[in-house]
Amino acid sequence: MQTQLELARQVQLRLLPERRCCLSDWEVAFSYESAGFVSGDYVDLIPAGADAFYFALGDVSGKGVAASMLMSHLHATLRTLLPSNRTIEEVMTTASSTFCQSALPAQFATLVLGKADRSGNVELVNAGHNPVLLVEGAEVEIIAAASLPLGMFCSTDFTSVKRSVSPESALFLYSDGITESTDEAGNEFDQNRLAETLLQSRNQLPSELVETIQRTIIGFTNAKPQQLTDDLAREAQLLITMGCRSNKRRERRTVRRKRRGE
């Protein structure tokens, strides 16, 4: 059984996209951790031609193998539907109906599905998931869920929101393991602390900021990384920043090396 669970874990990890990348002038980084061999967390990045891409982060109810099987089912469903030129609202409606027919009555999935393009246009649907945090300058906009989770009903309409963001603005998606981490007094890390951390560290690269959030939670809980397993049992975070600053940094380093004759 242990061998089979480890094989299932390896299969699930192979469904994940590259953890750090640039897509259509957006820079992306995410973390994905599971306390068990497999989990119901879902993270995906899907190119939509040369000038846009889809992003998704969600959580299937329940734990373990059953949740991971439904997560894989959702992964395959969205990957099949998204290239069909439907709107993301239509994709969510069809995906929810399919999920409802496949899951047990008490099972559902919260999900944020969005599309971002090279011009800074963003459209997303938040189906019962944690609010998306949009960081622009010194402000954080909270984009709360406007739709029910997938699979709650076999016929559900979904509502998208649209934003036009400026260079170096950032979208932050996360699972509830982030904000539900507690300190020794039982206080949760909560959304306000998360927003404050994002503002204080907004000049960092996405990969750096993802690590900063993890370190901040470790400091808040006063725990060693290994001791966070229970609090962050299904911890996933996805940070998307307008502008590929890592590429620019590499270009500047290359220019400096050439000037030095390296």
C-alpha positions in Angstrom: 0.0 0.0 0.0 2.8 2.4 0.9 4.4 1.8 -2.6 1.1 2.5 -4.3 0.5 5.7 -2.4 4.0 6.9 -3.2 3.3 6.2 -6.9 0.1 8.1 -6.7 2.0 11.0 -5.1 4.5 11.0 -8.0 1.7 11.0 -10.5 0.0 13.9 -8.8 3.2 15.9 -8.7 3.7 15.4 -12.4 0.4 17.2 -13.0 1.8 20.4 -11.6 3.2 23.1 -13.9 6.6 24.6 -13.7 7.0 26.3 -10.3 8.7 29.4 -11.6 8.1 30.7 -15.1 7.2 33.7 -17.3 4.1 33.6 -19.4 2.9 36.4 -21.7 4.9 39.0 -19.8 3.6 37.7 -16.4 6.0 36.2 -13.9 4.6 33.2 -11.9 5.7 31.3 -8.8 3.8 28.9 -6.6 4.3 26.5 -3.7 2.4 23.3 -3.2 2.8 21.1 -0.1 0.8 18.2 1.2 0.9 16.6 4.6 0.0 13.2 3.2 1.0 11.3 0.1 -1.7 13.0 -2.0 -4.2 15.8 -1.6 -7.1 17.6 -3.2 -5.3 20.9 -3.9 -5.2 21.9 -7.5 -2.7 24.3 -9.2 -2.4 24.8 -12.9 -1.1 27.2 -15.6 -2.2 26.8 -19.2 -0.9 28.8 -22.1 -3.6 30.4 -24.3 -1.7 31.3 -27.4 1.4 33.6 -27.4 -0.3 36.5 -25.6 -2.3 35.0 -22.7 -2.6 32.2 -20.3 -5.0 30.6 -17.8 -4.3 30.1 -14.1 -6.1 28.1 -11.6 -6.0 27.2 -7.9 -8.6 25.2 -6.1 -9.3 22.7 -3.3 -11.5 19.6 -3.5 -13.4 18.9 -0.3 -12.1 16.0 1.8 -8.6 14.5 2.1 -6.5 11.7 0.8 -7.0 9.5 -2.2 -10.6 10.3 -2.9 -9.9 14.1 -3.0 -6.8 13.5 -5.1 -8.8 11.5 -7.7 -11.3 14.2 -8.0 -8.5 16.8 -8.3 -7.1 14.8 -11.2 -10.5 14.6 -12.8 -10.9 18.4 -12.5 -7.4 18.9 -13.9 -8.3 16.8 -17.0 -11.7 18.5 -17.4 -10.3 22.0 -17.4 -7.4 21.1 -19.7 -10.0 19.7 -22.1 -12.4 22.6 -22.0 -10.1 25.6 -22.0 -8.8 25.3 -25.6 -12.4 25.3 -26.9 -12.7 29.1 -27.1 -15.5 29.2 -24.5 -15.6 32.0 -21.9 -14.2 31.1 -18.5 -17.8 31.4 -17.2 -19.0 28.8 -19.7 -16.0 26.6 -18.9 -16.8 26.7 -15.2 -20.5 25.9 -15.8 -19.6 22.8 -17.8 -16.8 21.8 -15.4 -19.2 22.1 -12.5 -21.8 19.9 -14.1 -19.2 17.3 -15.0 -17.8 17.4 -11.5 -21.3 17.1 -9.9 -22.0 14.0 -11.9 -18.7 12.3 -10.9 -18.5 13.2 -7.2 -20.4 11.9 -4.2 -23.3 14.1 -2.9 -21.2 15.8 -0.2 -18.2 16.5 -2.4 -17.4 19.8 -4.1 -14.5 21.9 -5.2 -13.6 25.6 -4.5 -11.8 27.1 -7.4 -10.3 30.3 -8.8 -10.0 30.2 -12.6 -8.6 33.2 -14.5 -7.1 34.4 -17.7 -4.4 37.1 -18.0 -3.0 38.6 -21.2 0.1 40.5 -22.2 -1.7 43.9 -21.9 -2.5 43.4 -18.2 -6.1 42.4 -18.7 -7.3 39.9 -16.1 -10.6 38.0 -16.0 -11.4 35.5 -13.2 -14.1 33.5 -11.6 -13.9 32.8 -7.9 -16.1 29.8 -7.1 -16.3 29.6 -3.3 -12.6 29.9 -2.8 -10.6 32.2 -0.6 -10.5 35.8 -1.8 -7.9 36.7 -4.5 -5.6 39.5 -3.3 -4.7 42.1 -6.0 -1.7 44.2 -5.0 -1.4 47.4 -6.9 1.1 50.0 -5.5 0.3 50.5 -1.8 -3.2 49.0 -2.1 -4.6 45.5 -1.8 -8.0 44.8 -3.4 -9.9 41.8 -2.1 -11.7 39.9 -4.8 -14.1 37.7 -2.9 -16.0 34.7 -4.2 -19.0 35.6 -6.3 -20.1 32.1 -7.2 -20.8 28.8 -5.5 -18.2 26.0 -5.4 -18.1 23.5 -8.3 -20.3 20.5 -7.9 -22.6 22.0 -5.2 -25.4 21.8 -7.8 -25.3 20.1 -11.2 -26.6 23.3 -12.9 -24.9 26.5 -11.7 -24.1 29.8 -13.4 -20.8 31.6 -12.7 -19.9 35.2 -12.6 -16.5 36.6 -13.7 -14.8 39.9 -12.7 -12.4 41.8 -14.9 -9.5 44.0 -14.0 -6.9 45.9 -16.0 -3.7 46.0 -14.0 -0.4 48.0 -14.3 3.1 46.6 -14.6 4.4 44.9 -11.4 1.0 44.5 -9.9 0.4 41.1 -8.4 -2.4 38.6 -8.0 -2.1 36.2 -5.0 -4.2 33.0 -4.8 -3.9 30.7 -1.8 -5.5 27.8 0.1 -6.9 28.1 3.6 -3.9 26.5 5.2 -2.2 29.9 4.8 -4.6 32.1 6.7 -5.7 29.4 9.2 -2.2 28.9 10.6 -2.3 29.8 14.3 0.1 31.2 16.9 0.6 29.8 20.4 -2.4 31.8 21.6 -4.7 30.4 18.9 -4.8 33.5 16.8 -5.0 32.9 13.1 -2.6 34.4 10.6 -5.7 35.7 8.8 -6.2 37.7 5.6 -5.1 41.0 7.1 -1.7 39.7 8.1 -1.3 38.1 4.7 -2.2 41.4 2.9 0.3 43.3 5.1 3.0 40.8 4.3 2.3 41.2 0.6 2.5 45.0 0.8 5.7 45.0 2.8 7.4 42.6 0.3 5.8 43.7 -2.9 9.1 44.7 -4.5 10.4 41.1 -4.3 10.3 38.7 -7.2 7.4 36.2 -7.1 9.6 33.3 -6.1 11.1 35.4 -3.3 7.7 36.6 -2.0 6.3 33.1 -1.9 9.3 32.1 0.3 8.8 35.2 2.4 5.2 34.3 3.1 6.3 30.8 4.2 9.0 32.2 6.5 6.5 34.8 7.9 4.1 32.0 8.8 6.8 30.0 10.5 7.7 33.0 12.6 4.1 33.7 13.4 3.4 30.1 14.6 6.8 29.9 16.3 7.3 26.5 14.8 10.0 24.7 12.9 9.1 24.0 9.3 8.5 20.3 10.0 6.0 21.2 12.7 3.8 23.1 10.3 2.6 20.0 8.7 -0.8 20.0 10.5 -1.5 23.7 10.0 -0.4 23.7 6.3 -1.7 20.2 5.5 -3.0 21.5 2.2 -1.0 24.6 1.6 -0.9 26.0 -1.8 -0.1 29.5 -3.0 0.2 31.0 -6.4 1.6 34.5 -7.1 1.3 36.1 -10.5 3.1 39.4 -11.2 2.7 41.6 -14.3 6.2 41.9 -15.8 9.0 39.4 -15.9 11.5 41.0 -13.6 13.6 37.9 -13.4 14.3 38.0 -17.1 15.2 41.7 -16.8 17.6 40.9 -13.9 19.2 38.2 -16.0 19.6 40.5 -18.9 21.2 43.2 -16.7 23.6 40.6 -15.3 24.5 39.4 -18.8 25.2 43.0 -19.9 27.5 43.5 -16.8 29.4 40.3 -17.5 29.9 41.3 -21.1 31.2 44.7 -20.1 33.7 43.0 -17.7 34.8 40.6 -20.5 33.6 37.5 -18.7 
